[in-house]
Amino acid sequence: MHEVAEHFCNAAFESDFNWISKIAFFQRTSTMLILVVHLMDNATPTVDVYILLDVMQKIDQVSSPAAFLTWSLDMRQHYPSEIRRKFEQYYKNYLGYFGHRSQIRYNRQFVEILDYLGDRPSARVLEVGCGCGSESLYFGLVGAEVTAIDVSPKRLAVAAFRKKFVEKNLQLTANTEFKNQNILDITKKESFDALWLEQAFHHCEPRGEVVAAIAQLLKPGGRVFISEANPWHPLISLGLFLKRGTKTIKTYLDEDGNERQYGNERIITKSGLAKNLADVGIKEEHFRYFNVFPNWRIFDGLAQHEESYPKIACLHSHYNFVGIKS
Ligand SMILES: C[S@@+](CC[C@H](N)C(=O)[O-])C[C@H]1O[C@@H](n2cnc3c(N)ncnc32)[C@H](O)[C@@H]1O
């Protein structure tokens, strides 16, 4: 039995395993193996049981982006105090509430990119504006080769710590490299299969240069996945207006003392985004509105059938856009 378990684990972790599509199969098969072990052993746990339980636990923790974030939130007590403080500040909304419904909403952002990575497990992905690194780490754990950039050294310090923490504690490799870089400063051309910008596009400026950079960085046939807040949603637009007024572009000095622009929540409609990207040779391949209610516990009941609400722009707080470079 030990050989069976060992073979199974090796097959899963060391081969060119397409994680996402096989996780469910893996979990079912592991459970069956455990039952067989118990039956054969008269319910005395063996080393195989422990190996399998351990494997199943790891699989659970990376079974979806929300599962990984849940695990990361639970683990924060083990982070050094400064890293923990920054992490908690960054995820303060989710620390308040990251229940079942909230996790479903969180996972909705990743439907398109995870579908894509499921078919191309070792794709080269660039995350622009990776923040504290959750998504880049997740993509790197499930097989993609990820470069993750951000212009905030403090957030990158959290991300880099988390990479070491994940690898040590889950004993899995996150194929993710974090860099303190502005998208406008990447010189490599046509080097990525996919670009991922989650709530980041509205921070990257000047917009014309940013879309040109996106087009340059993608390989021909490569995809850009953009997840954004929807300005047609009245509460989103009102909330942002109250928070930042009408000043949607700010400037700051980067580490070399150069003045740079920063989008102050300068959100964009889907048609505006599609037009900007079309101008640089990126065609719309797919588009989807999602999320009707804010991420508050009181909306749990109402949010149950959110997926089936009519796709009227002003009802949905977010959208996903996938563009393909011709
Ligand atoms: C809202 S956060 C993104 C969230 C991220 N997807 C996550 O879940 O953690 C947007 C990030 O974009 C970064 N950013 C803004 N302008 C950028 C630029 N020109 N190049 C790279 N990153 C940029 C910001 O520093 C910020 O951390």
The ligand as an SDF file (V2000), in Angstrom:
LIG
                    3D

 27 29  0  0  0  0  0  0  0  0999 V2000
   -5.4880   47.1410   -6.2010 C   0  0  0  0  0  0  0  0  0  0  0  0
   -3.8630   46.5830   -6.3870 S   0  0  0  0  0  0  0  0  0  0  0  0
   -4.0120   45.0510   -7.2340 C   0  0  0  0  0  0  0  0  0  0  0  0
   -4.5210   43.9630   -6.4350 C   0  0  0  0  0  0  0  0  0  0  0  0
   -3.9300   42.6240   -6.7250 C   0  0  0  0  0  0  0  0  0  0  0  0
   -4.5060   42.0710   -7.9160 N   0  0  0  0  0  0  0  0  0  0  0  0
   -4.2050   41.7540   -5.5290 C   0  0  0  0  0  0  0  0  0  0  0  0
   -5.1880   41.0500   -5.4980 O   0  0  0  0  0  0  0  0  0  0  0  0
   -3.4540   41.8320   -4.5710 O   0  0  0  0  0  0  0  0  0  0  0  0
   -3.1720   47.5450   -7.7050 C   0  0  0  0  0  0  0  0  0  0  0  0
   -1.6600   47.5270   -7.6940 C   0  0  0  0  0  0  0  0  0  0  0  0
   -1.1640   48.0880   -8.9120 O   0  0  0  0  0  0  0  0  0  0  0  0
    0.0910   48.6560   -8.6240 C   0  0  0  0  0  0  0  0  0  0  0  0
    0.4490   49.5560   -9.7210 N   0  0  0  0  0  0  0  0  0  0  0  0
   -0.0420   50.7930   -9.9810 C   0  0  0  0  0  0  0  0  0  0  0  0
    0.5260   51.3100  -11.0920 N   0  0  0  0  0  0  0  0  0  0  0  0
    1.3880   50.3750  -11.5560 C   0  0  0  0  0  0  0  0  0  0  0  0
    2.2610   50.3270  -12.6840 C   0  0  0  0  0  0  0  0  0  0  0  0
    2.3460   51.3390  -13.5330 N   0  0  0  0  0  0  0  0  0  0  0  0
    3.0090   49.1990  -12.8770 N   0  0  0  0  0  0  0  0  0  0  0  0
    2.9170   48.1660  -12.0000 C   0  0  0  0  0  0  0  0  0  0  0  0
    2.0990   48.1710  -10.9160 N   0  0  0  0  0  0  0  0  0  0  0  0
    1.3490   49.2550  -10.6960 C   0  0  0  0  0  0  0  0  0  0  0  0
   -0.1560   49.3350   -7.2700 C   0  0  0  0  0  0  0  0  0  0  0  0
    1.0370   49.5790   -6.5510 O   0  0  0  0  0  0  0  0  0  0  0  0
   -1.0730   48.3380   -6.5600 C   0  0  0  0  0  0  0  0  0  0  0  0
   -0.3930   47.4930   -5.6730 O   0  0  0  0  0  0  0  0  0  0  0  0
  1  2  1  0
  2  3  1  0
  2 10  1  0
  3  4  1  0
  4  5  1  0
  5  6  1  0
  5  7  1  0
  7  8  2  0
  7  9  1  0
 10 11  1  0
 11 12  1  0
 11 26  1  0
 12 13  1  0
 13 14  1  0
 13 24  1  0
 14 15  1  0
 14 23  1  0
 15 16  2  0
 16 17  1  0
 17 18  1  0
 17 23  2  0
 18 19  1  0
 18 20  2  0
 20 21  1  0
 21 22  2  0
 22 23  1  0
 24 25  1  0
 24 26  1  0
 26 27  1  0
M  CHG  2   2   1   9  -1
M  END
$$$$
